Amino acid sequence: MGVSCMEKRDMANSRNVWQKVFAGTWLGEARSVRETKDKGYICTGYTVSERRTDFDIKVVKLDASGNLVWEKTFGGEFHERSYSVQQTSDGGYVVAGYTMSFGAGGRDVYVLKLDANGNTLWERTFGGSGDDVAHSIQQTSDGGYIVGGYTESFGTSGKNIYVLKLDADGKRVWERTFKGTGDDMAHSVQQTSDGGYILAGRTRSLDTGHKEACVIKLDAKGDLVWQSTFSGTGDSIAFCVQETTDGGYIVAGVADSVGVGSSISVLKLNASGQLQWQKTYGGNTDNEAYSVQQTRDGGYIVAGYSGSLGFGAEVSAYVLKLNADGQVEWERILVGGGNDVARCVQQTSDGGYVVAGYTGVIGVYDFAYIVKMDAYGETDPYPLE
């Protein structure tokens, strides 16, 4: 006897797995997701504004089953985008990205502090006459915040890696810029166990003209401890870095090979930034990883997209589970049928995973999605309404 769709849904719900596609309500991209203290989820990204002429910041709170608790949009006359969100120690949230409606002109770093219900407690802008963008934010052990991104207003000409240390009220404590020979930026920042900071991003090689993945270690005052760069025959970019339990670091991004395509690149570094191992994943088309986290079993979970797998789509949202040595334990394609990208993945308290990204399956716009998976990467095939 067959199993009905309703019975399949009930079986999936018993494992707390689900998919939620924001069809018609979030025309844009989900870029960051985190589990919250109540076992729900906070997610941010950006959405087409009601005027359909620009983008606004979007923040949504879901319960443990993927049901909407509240949603907020933030923006002005021009473009705003957010790339990073975290629940703070007071039960509220901090969001970072950029604004073109407020600040000094062009794009300015934009940091929003929200209460537990998504109401604004304060907002801060940082920047000058050029473009200044925050890609990553984390609350620090002193109750303040560390922000990473890039600036064209400070440092030397072009894009500079930009790091801001803020106090608990969002006021600037210090800022640092780092520059190689070309356009540089940070995509990820995290406080480390020694009170310093680790950044991942890109720099440009003067010798080859290619982008190189870079990882930068700072001390607690923001001064440089070491910098490591990694390159191949084409462009390489590090999109995410996390400290590992052995005091080293796991890094995920992309490595291009000239004339072949791009591969997902995962690097394991020791505490001094020296390479312990590097693995690449994907075929001879476009593949990128945007998010990596060490899992409780000592392995790693990676999310991005693959042009080598899927169902005829140009690219498919792709999640990889690796063991401690970088060997693939399982891999999953999510959403399916359109041009889909996974931008963020986090292990959840039940041993599963939550993934945020966007899909082009429904029409001309991208639609944000959030997927809850079990420990083996399985999810409910029937999206929540």
N, C-alpha and C positions, 0 to 999 in steps of 0.2 A: 504494500500500500504506500502511495506517495506521501510526501510531507508538504503541507500547504505553506504558502508564503507567510501566513500569520504564525504558523507553528515555527517556521524558520526564524522569524523575527523574535519570537519568544525565546528560542534557544540562544540566539545571539545576545539578547538582553541579559540572560542569566549569567553570561560571561562579562557583562558590561563592556560590550563593543558596539560601536555605532559610527555612522558617517553623517555629517551634517553639511549640506551644500546650501549656501545662502543665495539661492536663485531669486533674482529680482530685488533683494534687500541689501546686498553688499556687492556692488559692481566694482570690483577691484581685487586687491590681493591681501591675503592674510600673511603676515611676515614673522610673527613671534607668538608663541603660546607657552603657557606655564600652568602646571597644576597649582591650585590654591589650597589653603589650609583646610577648607571645608570639603576637599576632594573634588571640587569643581575645577573650572578652567577659566583663565583670563587670556584673551587673545587680542592682538592689535594688528593694524595694517592701514590701508587707505582705501577710500571708496569714491566713486564719482559723486560730486556734490548734487544737490537738488537742482541746481542751475544747469547741470550737465556741461559746464564750461571749465571745471577745475576739479581738483581732488581735495577731500577732507580726511582728517584722521578718524579712524574708526576703532572703537574699543568695545568688546563684547564680553559679558560674563555668562558662562554656562554652568549648569549644575552637573553632577556626576554622570547623568544620563544623556547629556548633550542638549538639554532643553534650555532655551534662552531665559536668563534671569533679568538682565538689563543690557541695553546697548546705548552707546553715546557716540556722537560725532563732534569733532572740534575743528574749527577752521574759520577763515575770514574770506576776503574777496578773491584771494588768489590761491595758489597751490599750498597744501600742507600734506606731509606724509610722515608716517611713523614706521619704525623698523624694529623696535625693541620694547618689551614690557616685562615688568617683574612685580610680584606682590612684595610689599614692604613690611617691615616688622610691626607697624601699627595696624595692619590689616588692610591698608589701602594699596595703591598702585603707583608706579612711576613709569612714564612713557617717554620715549625719546625719538626724535626724527628731525624734520626741518619745517620751517614756515617761510612763506613768501609774502604773507599778509602783515606780519608784525616784525619788529626788529630794525636793523640798520640798513637793509636793502639787499636785493638778491635773495638767495637762500641763507637762512640763519639757523643755527642749532636751536632746537625747540625742545624743552623739557617740561613735562606736565606732571604735577603731583595730584593724584585723585584720592578721594576717600573711598571707603569700602563700597559705596553705592555709585561710584563713578562721577561724583561731583568734584569740580575743580577746587583744590585748596590753594595752589599757586601755579604759576607758569613763568618760565624764564626763557629769554633768548640770549644767544651769544654769537657774535660775529661782527663783520665789518662790511666793506663795500663789495667784497667778492662773495662767492658761494661758500657756505660753511654748513656742514651736514653731520648729524650724529647717526651712526649706524648701530650702536650698542650702548647699553647702560646697565649698571649693576649697583645695588645698594652695598655700601662698604661696612666694615665692622664697627666703625665709629658713628654709624647712622647717616653718613653722607652718601655721596654717589660718585662713581667713576664713569666717565663718558668717553667713548672713542669714535672717531670718524675722520673727517678731513676738513681743511680750511684753505681757502684761496686768499683770505684777508690778512693772515699773519704768516710769519716765516718768509721763505724765499718765494720767487715767482712760481706760478702753477699751483698744483695741489700738494699740500703738506699733510702728513699724518698729524692728527690733532687729538690731544688728550686733555680732558678737563677734570679736575677734582672739585667737587661741590660739597658744601656743608649740608646739614639736614634741612635747611631752608632754601636750598638751591642756589646759594650765593657762591661765587667763584672763590676757591681757596688757592689754586694754582692752575696753570695751563702749560702745556709743552707742545712743541712742534718738532717733527723729525722729517728730514728730507734727504733723498738720494739724488740721483741725477735727472729724474723726470717726475711725472705725476705719481704721487704716493698717497695711499689712504689706508686707514684701519677699518676693518669690517667687524672685529670682535675684540672685546676687552673683558677681563675678569680679574678680580683681586685674588692674589695667591696666598698660600698658607703662611708665608713669612711676612705678610703685610704689604708686599709690593704688588705689582700688576704685570699681567701678561697680555700682549696684543698680537693680533694676526691681521695681515692685510697684504698689500702689494707694494713693490717699489719697481723702478725701471732701470735696467742695465744700460750703462753708457756704451758698453762694448757691443752688445747685440741689438739694442733697441727694444728687446722683449721685456714684458713684465715678469718680475720674479716674486714668488711667494716670500713673505718676510714674517718673522716672529721676533718680537721685541720684549725684553724683560726690563722692567723698571723697578727701582726701589720705592719705598713708601713715600718719598718726597718727589717722585716723578723723574728722578735722574736715571740715565741709561746704565744698565748693568751689562747686558749683552744684546747683540742682534745677530740673527741667523737668516740667511737667504737660501732659497732653493729654486733651481731653474732646470729647464729641459731644453728641447730644441725649439719650442715655441713659448707662448705666454703661460705663466703659472701664477695662480692667485690663491691665497689662503683666506677662506671665508669664516672659519670658526676655529677657536682654540679653547681647550679646557685643561686644567691641571688634573693629573692622574694621581692615584693613591700612592704611587711610588715616588712622588715629587717631581715627576717629569711632565710631559705635555702630549696631548693628542691633537692633531691638526687635520682639518679637512678642507678640500678645495678642488681646484681643477688644474690639470697639466695638459697643455696642448702639444701635439706633435705635428710639425709642419707637414702638410700634405696628407695627413692621416685622420685627424679629428682630435677631439679632446677626451680625456679620461678623468673619472673621479680619482682624486689623489688623497690618500690618507697617510700621514707621517706620524711616527712615534719618536719623540725627542726625550733626551734625558734632562736632568735639572739644569744643565749648563747649555742647553739648546743644541746639543750634538745629535745627529740623526742616529737612531737605533734601528729603525726599519721604515721602509716606504712601500706601499702597495698601490696599485692602480686597478680600477674596475671599469668595465664597460667595453663596448666594441669599437668599431672604426667610424663612429659618428660622434655627435655631441653628447657629452656626459659631464655633469657637474654635481658637486656636493656643497651644500650650504650650511649644514648643521651636523655636529658630532657630539656625543656624550659618552663617557665611560659608564657602563652598566654595573649593576651590583655583583654580577658574576665575574667581573674583571675584564669583560669584553667591551664592545663598543656598538653603538647604534648610530647609523649615518643616514641622512636624508638629502635628496636633491632631485635630479631628473636623469633620465636615460633616453637617448635616441636610438638605442640598440635593441630595446625590449618593448613590449606592449602590444597594442592591437592596431597597428597601422597608423598611429598618431605620429606627428613629427617628433614630439617628446612626451614622455610619460613620467609621472611622479614615481619616485623610486626610493625604497627604504631597504637598507642592508643591515643585517646583524652579523657582526664579526666576533671572532674569539679574541683572546688576549694577544695573539700573534698576527692578527689581521686576516685570518682565513675566514671565508664566508661560511656562516652557519645557515642562514636563509636569506632570501631576497624576495621583495614583494613589489608589485605594481599596484598603485592606488588610483581610485576614481575611474580612469579608463575612458577611451573613446575620443578624447580631445587632446589639446596640447596642455598638459598638466605638469605642475611643478610643486614639489614639497620644499618649503623654505625653512621649516623648523621641526625638530623632533626632540622629545623629552621622555625619559622613562617615568612611569607613574608609580604611585605607592602600592598598587596591586600587582606590580611586576610587568604590566603591559606598557604601552607607549601611546603618546598623543602626538599627532602630526598636523601641522597647519600649512596651507599653501593656496593654490588657485588653479582653476580649471577653465578651459575654453570650450568645454563640451556643449554648452547650452546655446550659445549664440555668438554675436559679434563681440560682446564684452567678456572679460574674465570675471569669474565668480569665485569668491573666497570659499574655502572649505576647511573643516576640521574633522579629523578621523581619529577615533579611539580604537586601538588594536589590542589584542591580547599578547601574552608573552611570546607567542609564536608568529606574530605578525598577521594574524587573521582578524577580520572585521566583518561587520554586517554588510552584505551587498546591497541593502535597501536603504538609501539615504533618508534621514529624518526630514519631515516636512518643515 
